[in-house]
Amino acid sequence: MQPLSTPVDPADLPPPAAVRPRRAWALAGTLGGLVGLVGIFATATLTAPAEEFRGDNAAYVAAVADGTGHVWAHQAVCAVVVVCLAVFGAGLHRYLGAQEPAGSLVPALAATGVGLVLVGLVVGGGISTELFFSLGAAEEYDPDVIAPQLTLFATMAWLWGGIGLTAGAVAVGGLRHGSVSRWLAVFSLVTALLVAATQLTPVQYIALVPGGIWVIVAGLALAFGQPAAARGPRTV
């Protein structure tokens, strides 16, 4: 004989426990944007004393030869930002995937944009190792070899154009599907247009400014500023 089971009234069940929003990934983006924006600008002062020697590589290198501390700091900044933005990109992909309709390209495009910035940061930070040792023994190196390294140092880590793709994807998701709040979608659209302008003119490196600001603001907004309806059934 099997014991009879009594149907359970759903009304008698305890309410499901609230899911605590996961905010670390979004705050990682804010930290990465802040460190990147401030750190890259600060370490760029390495080449400031040498601007008048652009036509003379020997004088140019001599003017910055004591700047190895800037180079080391630049490498550290890039490493920190790479980790922070990698976490942010993965979290953003997961977050948008929970809000967007099935099959939407928005999550993948948003993460791809962050990935493009990571490539620039890895290359821009990577040149710091060679530049650190060559500047530390500048008298042993051909200045025509060091000068191109300085060019990469002053360019690659600034190329945050990929954030324009990320911001554009977030804008589309927010305006079409409500995946983020409307104000963040509009802010993302404006940022995407500003970044696009830097990519269509010979000032690509200045994309760091609107891109960095967007990552800072978007990280805070996604951590604290999204209404409950925009978080969807799975809070991330």
N, C-alpha and C positions, 0 to 999 in steps of 0.2 A: 504494500500500500504506500503510495506517495503522499506526503502531506500536501494539503491544499494550500496554495499561495494566495494571499490577499492582495488584490490590486492596490498599488500605492497612488494616492491622489497627488498629482504634481504640485498642487497647492500646499501640500504638507512638507514638501522637500525644502531644505534651507536654500536661500538664494545663493547663486554662484558667487564665489569670492571675486572681488574686483581685481582686474589685472593691472599691475603697476606699470605705468609707461616706462619703456626703456629709453633713457635719455643720453647715455654715455656716448653713443655713436655720434649724436648730433652735437654734443658739447666738444667732442674731439674735432669736429669740423671748425667750430668757433676758435678753438685753441690753435689749430693749424693755420687758419686764416690770419689770426692775430700775430702769431710768431712769424709767419711768412711775410706779411706786409711790413712789420716793423723790422724784422731781422734782415731781410734782403735789402731794404733801403739802407739800414745802418751799415752793413758790410760793404755796400757799394761805394762807400766813401774811400775805399782803398785806392781807386783810380782818380779821385778828385784832384790830388796834387799834380797829376801828370797830364791834365787835359791840354796844357800848352805845348806838350811835346809829341803830339800825335804824329807828326811827320818825321820823328827821329826816334826809332825804336830803342836805341842805346840810352838816350836821355829819358825816355818814357819808362823803361825798366828800372833805371837807376832811381827815379823819383818815387817808385813804389816798393823798392827792394826791402824796406823795413816793415812792410805790411803783412808779414806772415800771420800775425794774430788775426787780422781781418779774414784771411783765407781760411784759417782753421775754424773761426766762428761761422763763416759762411757754410762750411761743410756740415757743422753741427746743426745749424738752422735748417738746412735742406733735409738732413736725416730726420729731425723731429717732425717737420712738416709732411714728409713722405708717410711716416707712420700715421699721423693724425688724419691726413686726407684719405689714406687707404681705408681706414676704419670708417670714415665718413661716407666714402663712396659705396662701400659694401652695405652700410646701414641704410643709406638713401635708397639703394636698389631694393632692399627688403621692404622698406617702408612704402615706397611707391607701388611695389608689387602687391601689397595688401590693399591698396586704395584704388588702383587702376582696374579697368575691365580686363578680363582674361585676354591674352594675346596683345596687349598694348605694348608699343615700343618705348613708351616713356621711361620705364625703369632702366632699360638697357642703355638708352641714349644718355640718360642722366649720369649713370655710372661710367660710361665711356668717356664723357667729357672730363670727369675727375681723373680717369686713367691717363688721359693725354697730358694733363698737368704733371702727373707723377713721373712720366717719362722725362719731361724737361727738367724736373727737380733732380732726378737721379743723374742725368748727364751733367747738369749744372753743378751739382755737389760733387760729382765724381772728378771733375777737372781740378777740384781744389787740392787733391792729394798731389798730383804732379806739379801744380803751381806752387804749393807750399815748399816743396823741396827745391824746385828750380829758383824761386825767389830767395830762399835761404842760402843759396850758393850762386847768386846771380853772376858773379865774376867768372864762374866756370862754364856758363852757358852762353850760347849765341842769343843775343837779344831778339833776333828775328824768329827764334823758336818760342821764346817766352811771350812775346807780344800777342800771337794768336791765342795762347792760353788765356790771357787777360780778356780777350774779346769774348771767348766762351764764358768766362767767369762773369762778365758783365751783361750777359744776354740770356743764356739758356734758362736759368731759374726764374726769370721774369716772364716767361712765355706761358701765361695763364689763360690763353685764348680758349682752351677746352672748357673753362667754366662758363663761357658763353653758350656752349652746347648744353651744358648741365642746366643753366638757368632757363634757357629756352624750353627744354623738355619739361621742367617744373612748371613753367608758365602755361604750357599747353595742358598739362595734367590738371592744374588748378582751375584754369578758365573753362575747360571743356568737361571735366569730370569731378571737379571739387575735391581733388586729392590733397590739396593744401588750401589754406584760407585765401580768400580773394586778394587781400592786400599783399600777401607774399607772392601770389601769382603775378600781380601787376608789377611789383618791385622786380621780380625775376625777368619779366618781359623788358622792362627798361634796362636792366643790367645786360641782358642778351644783346640788345641793340647797341649799347655803348661798347661792349666787347667786340661786336661785329665791326663797328667803326674802326677800332684799333687794328683789326685784321685786314681791313681793306685799304689801309694807308700804311706807309712805312714807319709805323710806331708800334709794332706788335708787342714789344716788351712792356709797354705801359698798361697792357691788359691786367697786369698784377694789381693795379689799383681798384678798378671796378670788380675784378674777380675776387680779390681778397676781401673786399667789403661785403660782397654777396655771401661768401662762405661764412663770415662772421655773423651776419644778420640771419641768414637762413638756418645756421646751426642753433642759434638762440630761439628762433621762431619755432623750429621743429621740436625743440626740447620742451618749450614752455608755452608757446603761443598758439597752438592749434586747437580749435574747438573740438569737443568730443565727437561730433558727427564726422569730422574729417579724419578721425583716427581709424574708423572702420571697425569691423568685428574683431580684428586682431590688432591689438595695440603693440607697437614696436618701440 
